[in-house]
Amino acid sequence: MITTRTLRFFSGQSCRQGTGRRNGGSNAFTLLEVMIATAIFFMAIFAILNLVSQNLRAARALQQTGIDASSLAAELSLTNRLEEGGLPVELADEFVKDNPGYNCDGEITMVSTNGMFQVDLRVWGNSQPPPADPSLSVLLYRPDSITRPGAGAGAGFQPRGRIQ
């Protein structure tokens, strides 16, 4: 027997008046409820991420960073020519001026006759914090550098004449 309730069910009308839901009492969430819950969830997540970011920034600001020899190596790498011997005086003076309380020295040696130099650098100081990495050794290729006769890895090398 077909009743009015059966007709309402197949026509898509609600069985209960005023609920707005189909098929009687459905236990599913509406799209609006899901969107509101998602918005609240993401607001909470972004608030937590903001707090973590602020705390990391504050912790980073409290850290004391020390001077290391890499800044000295970076300045030396900008030069086009190197000479064997000690660190250039103007470079050492510039480092001391830029980093009060610290001092530096270094040794430049030719490794190969083609313009390869090994530079050993050292940084020290009485101020706090101490240097992070007090010594550094780098290789620099400077083919236009001045080579002194009898110095470097090529010392004593005599080119051979043509074989006849």
Secondary structure as GFF3:
##gff-version 3
##sequence-region A 1 164
A	DSSP	alpha_helix	4	11	.	.	.	ID=ss1
A	DSSP	alpha_helix	31	62	.	.	.	ID=ss2
A	DSSP	alpha_helix	70	77	.	.	.	ID=ss3
A	DSSP	beta_strand	85	86	.	.	.	ID=ss4
A	DSSP	alpha_helix	89	98	.	.	.	ID=ss5
A	DSSP	beta_strand	102	112	.	.	.	ID=ss6
A	DSSP	beta_strand	116	125	.	.	.	ID=ss7
A	DSSP	beta_strand	135	141	.	.	.	ID=ss8
###
